[in-house]
Amino acid sequence: MRLISRSCALFLALAIGPGCGANDNSAGSGSAVAKAPDPASAATPKDGAEVAGAVAVGAPGKLLRWLDPEAVGATWVGRVHDLDADALTTLYAIPPRAARMLRDAEFVDEGLSIIFGEEGKKEMLRPELLAMQPAVARGTYVLRLLAAPRSAVEAALAEYEMEESKIEGYALWEPTGAFPWRILFLDEETVAFIPTLEMGSGIGPLTAARDLPASTLEGELQKAIVGDPELILDLYAEGPFLHMDLSANVGVVRLSLRRWRGSGLDATVLLQPLDDPATAAAELEARDGVGETDAMRGLLDRIAFSAEPPVVIGRLQIPAEDRGPLRRLP
């Protein structure tokens, strides 16, 4: 049983819908993050999946159906962006262990550029991804959709000298070089990147997603994606987490980032400290950005954190011309 299941349920209930409370001075996006049914059977979700509103189909449905029902963290990325994982972590006060999903998704993308080439990667894979932290895993699992025929992708993997094997009817490609992920073909359109540090084949969380009912986490993430076409990414993770800026640990963290006024950014971050929310809000407001650039310190000064017990909420809207400190270096 999870240590903070009660906190998790409360946090999900406090999720902020897209545009709720938004104005020109505070970011009002948000959403809570559990299991999309197969698009082919959208009218009959799995038993145990209580999903309100529209069912996620297309890319969301194809990826969310593989979310481990016991996952303690998940991040959806719905569109191409140039945002740097470390910069997002710094600005929005994401605990390091939760931020690992963002960093690992970035590392996978960089590795794929080596395997396929930068242009080849765009031809092989769609931009949407799902990163997840299974409860029993050591690392982050990343799921992507193919943009090219599976045969073309497999041919490129063979040319890169990855080796194919079969596991429970799935094709599993093992790296022979420095690429630290196994590649599992879940179907003709979906691939999973499994850290090589996982015990055995590492496919257990994926077969659990295939066989077990949907989780609350998946259903809430599904609603967020369906309900907000401007959503760039949505991160949810439950700890407890050590937080470098707070005297108390954090039980749950949630970051919703959406497109605003063209290329601008509208973000809401929620943190549930395992102590007084007012103290946590004051500590986050007092961050001085030592070691950061002047531009990043400017953004740190602008993000506003407030205690709204039992959580702390941070809000920030960034016009397109001010998002430079968050851009990933080429």
FIRO-348406 format. One line per 4 residues: number of its first residue (from 0); for each residue x, y, z of C-alpha. Coordinates in Angstrom, 2 decimals, decimal comma. Layout:
NUM> X:Y:Z ~ ... .
//
This chain:
0> 0,00:0,00:0,00 ~ 1,31:3,44:-0,84 ~ 2,47:5,61:2,03 ~ 0,49:8,66:0,95 .
4> -2,51:7,26:-0,87 ~ -4,84:9,54:1,10 ~ -2,77:12,57:0,17 ~ -2,73:11,47:-3,44 .
8> -6,52:11,31:-3,60 ~ -6,85:14,72:-1,98 ~ -4,31:16,22:-4,34 ~ -6,09:14,89:-7,40 .
12> -9,35:16,36:-6,13 ~ -7,70:19,78:-5,90 ~ -6,53:19,78:-9,51 ~ -7,10:22,99:-11,44 .
16> -8,90:22,86:-14,78 ~ -7,51:24,68:-17,84 ~ -8,16:28,39:-17,68 ~ -9,63:28,21:-14,19 .
20> -8,64:31,39:-12,41 ~ -6,34:32,45:-15,22 ~ -5,65:36,08:-15,87 ~ -2,75:38,13:-17,17 .
24> -0,87:37,90:-13,88 ~ -1,33:34,30:-12,73 ~ -1,18:31,00:-14,52 ~ -4,51:29,27:-14,18 .
28> -3,97:25,97:-15,87 ~ -3,85:22,60:-14,30 ~ -5,46:19,25:-14,15 ~ -5,15:16,09:-12,21 .
32> -3,32:13,15:-13,52 ~ -5,16:7,17:-14,33 ~ -6,27:4,38:-17,69 ~ -7,42:5,09:-21,17 .
36> -9,25:2,29:-22,83 ~ -8,18:0,99:-26,18 ~ -9,59:3,34:-28,86 ~ -11,15:0,31:-30,51 .
40> -13,28:-0,26:-27,42 ~ -13,74:3,33:-26,29 ~ -17,37:2,80:-25,40 ~ -16,53:0,14:-22,82 .
44> -13,65:1,16:-20,53 ~ -12,00:-1,50:-18,40 ~ -13,75:-2,51:-15,22 ~ -12,66:-0,22:-12,40 .
48> -11,96:2,76:-14,64 ~ -14,19:5,64:-13,63 ~ -13,50:8,21:-16,33 ~ -15,75:11,22:-16,71 .
52> -16,19:13,10:-19,97 ~ -14,57:12,31:-23,30 ~ -12,38:9,26:-23,77 ~ -8,81:9,85:-24,88 .
56> -8,31:8,48:-28,37 ~ -5,55:8,88:-30,91 ~ -2,09:9,42:-29,44 ~ -3,26:9,85:-25,82 .
60> -5,33:6,68:-25,88 ~ -2,58:4,62:-27,49 ~ 0,01:5,67:-24,91 ~ -2,07:5,95:-21,73 .
64> -3,33:2,38:-22,07 ~ 0,23:1,29:-21,17 ~ 0,50:3,33:-17,97 ~ 1,39:1,01:-15,08 .
68> -1,63:1,03:-12,71 ~ 0,80:1,14:-9,77 ~ 2,92:3,97:-11,16 ~ 3,98:6,59:-8,61 .
72> 4,65:9,18:-11,29 ~ 3,68:10,00:-14,87 ~ 4,45:12,78:-17,32 ~ 2,57:13,40:-20,54 .
76> 4,19:15,49:-23,29 ~ 1,73:16,33:-26,02 ~ 3,59:18,54:-28,47 ~ 7,05:19,44:-29,71 .
80> 8,77:21,92:-27,41 ~ 12,24:23,34:-26,82 ~ 12,04:23,46:-23,02 ~ 15,01:22,30:-20,96 .
84> 14,29:19,78:-18,19 ~ 16,77:21,32:-15,74 ~ 15,43:24,83:-16,30 ~ 11,83:23,68:-15,76 .
88> 12,90:21,88:-12,59 ~ 14,58:25,00:-11,24 ~ 11,85:27,48:-12,06 ~ 8,87:25,41:-10,94 .
92> 10,54:23,94:-7,83 ~ 10,12:20,30:-8,87 ~ 11,76:17,83:-6,44 ~ 14,78:16,12:-8,05 .
96> 13,33:12,60:-7,98 ~ 10,09:13,73:-9,63 ~ 12,04:15,80:-12,17 ~ 13,89:12,66:-13,22 .
100> 11,01:11,83:-15,59 ~ 11,63:15,06:-17,52 ~ 15,37:14,50:-17,66 ~ 15,11:10,85:-18,71 .
104> 12,64:11,67:-21,47 ~ 15,17:14,23:-22,70 ~ 18,00:11,67:-22,51 ~ 15,99:9,14:-24,53 .
108> 15,35:11,78:-27,18 ~ 19,05:12,64:-27,36 ~ 19,95:8,95:-27,68 ~ 17,48:8,49:-30,51 .
112> 19,16:11,32:-32,38 ~ 22,34:9,23:-32,32 ~ 20,58:6,07:-33,54 ~ 18,44:7,63:-36,26 .
116> 20,03:11,04:-36,82 ~ 18,16:14,23:-35,98 ~ 16,06:14,30:-39,14 ~ 15,61:10,54:-39,17 .
120> 14,28:10,65:-35,62 ~ 11,53:13,06:-36,69 ~ 10,61:10,70:-39,52 ~ 10,59:7,63:-37,27 .
124> 8,76:8,88:-34,16 ~ 5,83:11,12:-33,32 ~ 6,43:13,91:-30,77 ~ 3,97:12,72:-28,09 .
128> 5,41:10,74:-25,20 ~ 4,49:9,25:-21,87 ~ 7,14:8,92:-19,16 ~ 6,33:6,92:-16,05 .
132> 7,87:5,78:-12,79 ~ 6,54:2,28:-11,98 ~ 6,36:1,53:-8,26 ~ 8,80:-1,38:-8,47 .
136> 11,19:0,04:-11,09 ~ 14,52:1,75:-10,63 ~ 14,26:4,15:-13,54 ~ 11,91:5,93:-15,92 .
140> 9,99:4,15:-18,67 ~ 9,35:6,25:-21,79 ~ 6,69:5,40:-24,39 ~ 6,53:6,80:-27,91 .
144> 4,47:6,30:-31,07 ~ 5,94:5,41:-34,45 ~ 5,60:7,79:-37,38 ~ 7,20:5,33:-39,81 .
148> 6,43:1,67:-40,52 ~ 7,69:-0,63:-37,79 ~ 9,85:-2,49:-40,32 ~ 11,77:0,71:-41,11 .
152> 12,39:1,40:-37,43 ~ 13,57:-2,14:-36,78 ~ 15,89:-1,99:-39,78 ~ 17,50:1,14:-38,33 .
156> 17,92:-0,57:-34,95 ~ 19,58:-3,56:-36,60 ~ 21,94:-1,23:-38,47 ~ 22,84:0,35:-35,12 .
160> 23,75:-3,21:-34,02 ~ 20,97:-3,63:-31,48 ~ 19,97:-7,27:-31,01 ~ 16,39:-8,57:-31,18 .
164> 14,92:-11,21:-28,89 ~ 11,39:-12,35:-28,06 ~ 9,79:-11,99:-24,64 ~ 6,16:-12,98:-24,00 .
168> 5,39:-12,51:-27,66 ~ 6,92:-9,03:-27,89 ~ 9,99:-7,98:-29,86 ~ 12,67:-6,67:-27,49 .
172> 15,75:-4,94:-28,85 ~ 18,82:-4,95:-26,59 ~ 21,53:-2,30:-26,96 ~ 25,09:-3,43:-27,62 .
176> 26,55:0,04:-27,17 ~ 26,10:2,97:-24,81 ~ 22,35:3,52:-25,37 ~ 20,99:2,68:-21,87 .
180> 17,47:1,59:-22,82 ~ 15,95:-1,58:-24,20 ~ 13,33:-0,97:-26,89 ~ 10,14:-3,02:-26,69 .
184> 7,61:-3,03:-29,53 ~ 4,22:-3,18:-27,81 ~ 2,32:-3,20:-31,11 ~ 2,77:-1,90:-34,65 .
188> 2,61:1,73:-33,47 ~ 3,90:1,86:-29,90 ~ 7,38:1,40:-28,45 ~ 8,58:1,47:-24,85 .
192> 12,06:2,42:-23,73 ~ 12,98:0,34:-20,66 ~ 16,09:1,24:-18,64 ~ 18,74:-1,46:-18,95 .
196> 19,28:-1,27:-15,17 ~ 15,91:-2,95:-14,57 ~ 15,99:-6,55:-13,39 ~ 15,27:-9,14:-16,07 .
200> 13,49:-7,87:-19,15 ~ 11,74:-5,07:-17,24 ~ 8,42:-5,58:-19,04 ~ 6,39:-6,28:-15,87 .
204> 4,90:-2,76:-15,51 ~ 3,79:-2,85:-19,15 ~ 2,10:-6,24:-18,93 ~ 0,42:-5,03:-15,74 .
208> -0,95:-2,07:-17,69 ~ -2,20:-4,48:-20,36 ~ -3,92:-6,85:-17,93 ~ -5,14:-4,79:-14,96 .
212> -7,90:-2,17:-14,57 ~ -7,17:1,51:-15,09 ~ -5,83:3,61:-12,22 ~ -7,10:6,95:-10,96 .
216> -3,86:8,54:-12,12 ~ -4,43:7,48:-15,71 ~ -8,06:8,55:-15,77 ~ -7,26:12,01:-14,45 .
220> -4,39:12,47:-16,88 ~ -6,73:11,39:-19,65 ~ -9,26:14,06:-18,66 ~ -6,54:16,71:-18,56 .
224> -5,35:15,87:-22,07 ~ -8,79:15,65:-23,61 ~ -9,93:18,84:-21,88 ~ -7,00:21,10:-22,82 .
228> -5,74:21,18:-26,42 ~ -3,10:23,75:-25,40 ~ -1,45:21,36:-22,90 ~ 2,30:21,00:-23,44 .
232> 3,10:18,73:-20,53 ~ 1,51:17,42:-17,37 ~ 3,63:15,92:-14,59 ~ 2,36:14,14:-11,49 .
236> 4,42:12,28:-8,89 ~ 3,97:11,09:-5,34 ~ 6,78:10,74:-2,81 ~ 7,69:11,52:-0,16 .
240> 10,40:13,62:-1,82 ~ 13,38:15,47:-0,47 ~ 13,13:19,07:-1,68 ~ 16,28:21,17:-1,87 .
244> 14,43:24,45:-1,25 ~ 12,20:23,32:1,61 ~ 12,77:22,33:5,22 ~ 9,99:19,71:4,92 .
248> 9,61:16,81:2,50 ~ 6,98:16,93:-0,23 ~ 4,27:14,29:-0,51 ~ 2,91:15,04:-3,98 .
252> 3,88:17,33:-6,86 ~ 1,97:18,34:-9,97 ~ 3,03:20,58:-12,84 ~ 0,71:21,54:-15,69 .
256> 2,25:23,57:-18,49 ~ 0,24:24,85:-21,41 ~ 0,67:27,11:-24,41 ~ -0,49:30,70:-23,80 .
260> -0,90:33,51:-26,28 ~ 0,93:31,82:-29,11 ~ 4,37:30,75:-27,92 ~ 3,98:31,93:-24,34 .
264> 3,72:29,58:-21,35 ~ 1,06:29,29:-18,67 ~ 1,97:27,06:-15,72 ~ 0,54:25,92:-12,43 .
268> 2,60:23,87:-9,98 ~ 1,12:22,27:-6,86 ~ 3,20:20,90:-4,01 ~ 1,87:19,16:-0,94 .
272> 4,43:19,67:1,84 ~ 4,46:17,21:4,71 ~ 4,40:20,15:7,13 ~ 2,97:23,66:7,28 .
276> 2,03:24,92:3,76 ~ 2,51:28,56:4,81 ~ 6,12:27,87:5,80 ~ 6,74:26,05:2,52 .
280> 5,24:28,90:0,49 ~ 7,44:31,44:2,29 ~ 10,55:29,33:1,64 ~ 9,76:29,06:-2,05 .
284> 9,10:32,79:-2,29 ~ 12,51:33,41:-0,70 ~ 14,51:31,51:-3,36 ~ 17,36:33,72:-4,55 .
288> 18,55:31,78:-7,61 ~ 22,21:31,68:-6,59 ~ 24,27:30,46:-9,55 ~ 21,49:31,12:-12,06 .
292> 21,59:33,63:-14,92 ~ 20,06:37,08:-14,49 ~ 17,25:36,08:-16,84 ~ 16,41:32,98:-14,79 .
296> 16,53:34,95:-11,55 ~ 14,06:37,34:-13,13 ~ 11,63:34,49:-13,73 ~ 12,20:33,16:-10,20 .
300> 11,23:36,58:-8,86 ~ 8,03:36,55:-10,92 ~ 6,65:33,13:-10,01 ~ 4,21:33,50:-7,11 .
304> 3,73:30,77:-4,49 ~ 0,82:30,85:-2,07 ~ -0,38:28,52:0,67 ~ -3,79:27,06:-0,08 .
308> -3,87:24,30:2,56 ~ -3,10:21,51:2,30 ~ -1,06:22,50:-0,75 ~ 1,20:25,26:-2,02 .
312> 0,33:26,59:-5,47 ~ 2,74:28,38:-7,79 ~ 1,56:30,30:-10,83 ~ 3,37:32,02:-13,66 .
316> 2,58:33,17:-17,17 ~ 5,56:33,83:-19,43 ~ 5,20:35,81:-22,68 ~ 6,95:34,31:-25,69 .
320> 9,71:36,92:-25,60 ~ 10,65:35,99:-22,00 ~ 10,94:32,22:-22,33 ~ 14,59:32,25:-23,39 .
324> 15,95:30,98:-20,02 ~ 13,83:27,84:-20,39 ~ 15,04:26,90:-23,86 ~ 17,16:23,80:-24,34 .
328> 20,57:24,48:-25,80 ~ 21,06:23,02:-29,31 .
//
